[in-house]
C-alpha cells in the first residue's frame, strides 16, 4: 500500500507505508493541519472511524488512535448522536475566503531579531566546525587530542561510575565542583604563579562562557570594552551582544600598544588581552608594557580580562608570569580553558575572580545552566590530582615543539617563494606572511582544493590593516602529515598559478 486517498470536505488524506512515520501519526498530523488551515472548519463532521479505516485500507484502531489524540488536544470532539466533529471554539474562516490561509507562510523575519544580534551580521562566524572526523591540516586552535591519555581517563571515569550514583549524579555548586576548584587553584599556584583561593576559582563551560558570564555581570549598554587589534573577535561579539562599545588598540611585535592605549582611552569598563600568547599573532606582551598596562588600568579604574591563551605552551624556558601575578590588587580577572590542553569536546574552563564577584557570578551561572556536568568535573579532579594532567602537558610541550620545527623547516624548503613562516616561542600555530605577488585568496583556494585548511589573519582584524598572512596550525598533525601537506600545498599553488586559476 503506497498511498490511498479519501476526499471529504475538500480535504484529501494520504496514508503511506513508505513513510517511516507511524500510520496513526500521519493521519493525525494531516487532520490537525487541515483544521489549523481552516480546510476543516469549526463544527464540520469527520467520517466515522470504521468508514475512514475502510476507505484508507488501514486498521480501525489506527484511526481510533489518531482521533483520540486529536480529541485530547482539543481539535475534535465526539458526541453521541452527532458523530465526530471539529470543535466549535475554532475561529470561523475570514471574510476573504477566496484565498486559503497558509500557516507555512508565517515566518520569523530578521527584523524580529534584536538589534544587538543584527549588529553581528557584519562578522564571519563559522559554527559548523566539529563532528567532521580527523582535523584537516592546517586547522588551527586544536590540541593533539590523539595523544590524550584516554586509558587513564577511562579508568578514572569507570571507577566513578561504579560508585554510588549520589557521588556523581547529584548537582554541584554553580561555581563548580569544589574539589576541582581546589585542584585548579593548587595547579595554578605551581605552574603559573597565580595566587588564589579555591573559592575564587569558578568552573565554566570553556573560556567562552567565562567571557559571557562576565559580560552579563559587568556590562551596561554603552560601556567601553577595549580589545587588541587584531584580536579574538568572538570574545568581542559577546560583549557587543551585551551592548558594549568596542574600542580597539593595535598590536605589534611586543603585544598590545600600551602607548596608543594611554593616548586614546581615558575611561573603560574592561580591557581584554592575551598577554602570554596573543591571538592570532602569537606575540608576547613585553614586561615593560605589562607594567604600563597595569598602571593604566589602576589610573582609569579599568578591569583587565587576562585570557591565558596557550600560556602553558612555551617551548623556551618556563611559562611567563601572568598579569594576575604581577597585579597588587583585584583589577585582573584570569581566564583559562582545558579545551586546548586536553580535548575540545571537554568544554571545561575556569576563571579566577575577586572575592566580591564569586556570589554574583554563581547566581548568573545558576540561572543560565546551573553548572557544568558533574561527572566530567569529578573525573578531571582526579586526573589533575593523580598527576596525569601535568605529565600530559609536559609531553605535549615537547611534541608541539618538534612539530613546529618540522613545519618551519618544511616551509623553508617548499614554500620559500610563497611565504615566510618564522618560528615562535610558544602556541599551537604559526603565521605564514605572504610574499609580494602572492594572492591570499588564490593560496587559500588552492589549499582547499587538496583538503588543506588555511585561515587568513584578516578574519581577526577589527580595523587596523595588516600584512596579508595565513594561519598554520600544527599541534594535531604528525611530522609526516606536516611535511607531505606542505609539499602538496606548494605544488598545488604553483599549478594553479600556471593554469591561471
Residue pairs with C-beta under 8 A, 6 or more apart in sequence:
1 15
1 16
1 17
1 57
2 16
2 17
2 18
3 14
3 15
3 16
3 18
4 14
4 15
4 55
4 56
4 57
5 12
5 13
5 14
6 12
6 13
6 47
6 52
6 55
6 56
8 46
8 47
9 39
9 40
9 44
10 39
11 34
11 39
11 40
13 27
13 30
13 31
13 56
14 26
14 30
15 23
15 26
15 27
15 56
15 57
15 58
16 26
17 23
19 26
21 29
23 58
23 62
24 62
24 63
24 65
24 66
24 69
25 66
27 56
27 58
27 62
27 63
27 66
28 65
28 66
28 69
28 70
31 40
31 46
31 66
31 70
31 75
31 76
32 70
32 73
32 75
33 103
34 40
35 75
35 76
35 86
35 90
36 103
37 100
37 101
37 102
37 103
38 90
38 93
38 100
38 101
39 100
40 46
40 86
41 86
41 90
41 92
41 93
42 86
42 87
42 88
42 89
42 90
42 91
42 92
43 85
43 86
43 88
44 85
44 86
45 82
45 83
45 84
45 85
46 52
46 67
46 76
46 83
46 84
46 85
46 86
47 55
47 84
48 83
48 84
49 60
49 63
49 64
49 67
49 84
50 60
52 63
53 59
53 60
53 62
53 63
56 63
67 76
67 78
67 84
70 76
71 77
71 78
74 87
74 89
75 86
75 87
75 90
76 84
76 85
76 86
76 87
77 84
77 85
77 87
78 84
78 85
79 85
94 101
110 118
116 240
116 241
116 242
116 243
117 241
119 240
120 237
120 240
120 241
123 233
123 237
124 459
125 234
125 237
129 139
130 344
130 345
135 142
135 473
135 476
135 477
136 451
136 452
136 453
137 452
137 453
137 473
137 477
137 481
137 482
137 485
138 429
138 452
138 453
138 454
138 471
138 472
138 473
138 474
138 477
138 485
139 453
139 473
139 476
140 280
140 428
140 429
140 455
140 471
140 472
140 473
141 340
141 428
141 429
141 473
142 344
142 428
142 473
142 475
142 476
143 339
143 340
143 341
143 342
143 343
143 344
143 396
143 428
143 475
143 476
144 396
144 399
144 400
144 475
144 476
145 342
145 343
145 344
145 476
146 476
147 395
147 396
147 399
148 342
148 343
148 392
149 388
149 391
149 392
152 383
152 386
152 388
153 379
153 383
153 388
156 379
156 382
156 383
156 386
157 375
157 379
159 382
160 167
160 168
160 375
160 378
160 379
160 382
161 168
161 375
167 378
168 374
168 375
168 378
169 374
170 374
171 370
171 371
171 374
172 178
172 371
172 374
172 377
173 362
173 371
174 362
174 363
174 365
174 366
174 370
174 371
175 181
175 201
175 202
175 203
175 358
175 361
175 362
175 365
175 371
176 201
176 202
176 203
176 204
176 350
176 371
176 372
176 377
177 203
177 374
177 377
177 378
177 381
178 198
179 378
179 381
180 203
180 377
180 378
180 380
180 381
180 384
181 198
181 199
181 201
181 202
181 203
181 350
182 198
182 201
183 380
183 381
183 384
183 385
184 198
184 201
184 203
184 350
184 384
185 196
185 197
185 198
185 200
185 201
187 384
187 389
187 390
188 194
188 196
188 201
188 334
188 336
188 352
189 195
189 196
191 312
191 319
191 390
191 393
192 308
192 311
192 312
192 319
192 321
192 322
192 325
193 321
193 322
193 325
194 322
194 324
194 325
194 334
194 352
195 325
196 334
196 352
197 355
199 355
199 358
200 352
200 353
200 354
200 355
200 358
201 350
201 351
201 352
202 210
202 213
202 350
202 351
202 352
202 353
202 358
202 361
202 362
202 365
203 348
203 349
203 350
203 371
203 372
203 377
204 210
204 213
204 348
204 349
204 350
204 351
204 365
204 372
205 347
205 348
205 349
205 369
205 372
206 337
206 339
206 347
206 348
206 349
207 307
207 309
207 335
207 336
207 337
207 339
207 349
208 234
208 235
208 238
208 349
209 349
210 335
210 349
210 350
210 351
211 235
211 238
211 239
211 272
211 305
211 335
212 238
213 351
213 361
213 364
213 365
213 368
214 270
214 305
214 333
214 351
214 361
215 238
215 239
215 241
215 242
215 244
216 242
216 364
217 357
217 360
217 361
217 364
218 269
218 270
218 303
219 225
219 239
219 242
219 243
219 244
219 269
219 270
220 243
220 269
221 242
221 243
221 244
222 243
222 244
222 245
223 243
223 244
223 245
223 268
223 269
223 270
224 244
224 245
224 247
224 265
224 267
224 268
224 269
225 236
225 239
225 244
225 245
225 246
225 247
225 268
225 269
225 270
225 271
225 272
226 247
226 248
226 249
226 261
226 265
226 268
226 270
226 271
226 272
226 302
227 235
227 236
227 246
227 247
227 248
227 249
227 271
227 272
227 462
228 248
228 249
228 251
228 255
228 256
228 272
228 273
228 274
228 278
229 248
229 249
229 250
229 251
229 461
229 462
229 463
229 464
230 251
230 280
230 281
230 457
230 458
230 460
230 461
230 462
230 464
230 466
231 248
231 251
231 272
231 274
231 278
231 279
231 460
231 462
232 272
232 274
232 279
232 307
232 309
232 460
233 459
233 460
233 462
235 272
235 307
236 246
236 272
236 462
239 246
239 270
239 272
240 246
244 269
244 270
246 462
247 264
247 265
247 268
248 462
248 463
248 464
249 256
249 257
249 260
249 261
249 264
249 265
250 257
250 260
250 464
251 257
251 278
251 281
251 283
251 464
252 283
253 283
254 283
254 284
254 285
254 286
254 289
255 273
255 275
255 278
255 283
255 284
255 285
255 286
255 289
256 273
256 275
256 278
256 285
256 289
256 293
258 289
258 292
258 293
258 296
259 292
261 271
261 293
261 296
262 292
262 296
265 300
266 300
267 300
267 301
267 302
268 300
268 302
269 302
269 303
270 302
270 303
270 304
270 305
271 293
271 297
271 302
271 303
271 304
271 305
272 305
272 307
273 285
273 293
273 304
273 305
273 306
273 307
273 323
274 306
274 307
274 308
274 309
275 284
275 285
275 290
275 306
275 320
275 322
275 323
276 284
276 285
276 308
276 309
276 310
276 311
276 314
276 319
276 320
276 322
276 426
277 284
277 309
277 310
277 311
277 313
277 426
277 427
278 284
278 285
278 309
279 307
279 309
279 460
280 429
280 431
280 457
280 460
280 471
281 431
281 457
282 424
282 426
282 427
282 429
282 430
282 431
284 320
284 425
284 426
285 293
290 323
290 326
291 326
293 304
293 323
294 304
294 323
294 326
294 327
294 331
294 332
296 302
297 303
297 304
297 331
297 332
298 329
298 331
302 331
303 331
303 332
303 333
304 323
304 327
304 331
304 332
304 333
305 333
305 335
306 322
306 323
306 324
306 332
306 333
306 334
306 335
307 335
308 322
308 334
308 335
308 336
309 340
310 340
310 426
310 427
310 428
311 319
311 320
311 322
311 336
311 426
312 319
312 341
312 393
312 397
313 396
313 397
313 400
313 426
313 427
313 428
314 320
314 397
314 425
314 426
315 397
315 400
315 401
315 404
315 425
315 426
316 425
316 426
322 332
322 334
323 332
323 334
324 332
324 333
324 334
324 352
330 354
330 355
330 356
333 351
333 352
333 353
333 354
333 357
334 351
334 352
335 349
335 350
335 351
336 349
336 350
336 351
337 348
337 349
337 350
338 346
338 348
338 349
338 380
339 346
339 347
339 348
339 349
340 428
341 389
341 392
341 393
341 396
342 389
342 392
346 376
346 380
347 372
348 372
348 376
348 377
348 380
353 361
365 371
383 389
384 390
396 475
400 428
400 474
400 475
402 479
403 474
403 475
403 477
403 478
403 479
403 482
404 423
404 424
404 430
404 474
405 423
406 474
406 479
406 482
406 483
407 421
407 430
407 472
407 474
407 482
407 486
408 421
408 422
408 423
408 430
410 482
410 483
410 486
410 487
411 419
411 421
411 432
411 472
411 486
412 421
413 486
414 486
414 487
414 489
414 490
415 421
415 432
415 486
415 489
415 490
417 435
418 432
418 434
418 435
418 438
418 443
418 490
418 493
419 432
419 433
419 434
419 435
419 438
419 443
419 469
419 470
420 432
420 433
420 435
421 430
421 431
421 432
421 433
421 472
422 430
422 431
422 433
423 430
424 430
428 473
428 474
428 475
429 471
429 472
429 473
429 474
429 475
430 471
430 472
430 474
431 457
431 469
431 470
431 471
431 472
432 454
432 469
432 470
432 471
432 472
433 467
433 468
433 469
434 440
434 443
434 467
434 468
434 469
434 470
438 468
440 456
440 458
440 468
440 470
442 493
442 496
442 497
442 501
443 454
443 470
443 493
444 454
444 456
444 470
445 496
445 501
446 489
446 492
446 493
446 495
446 496
446 501
447 453
447 454
447 489
447 492
447 493
448 454
449 492
449 496
450 488
450 489
450 492
452 485
452 488
452 489
454 470
454 471
454 472
455 470
455 471
456 468
456 469
456 470
456 471
457 466
457 468
457 469
457 470
457 471
458 466
458 468
474 482
477 485
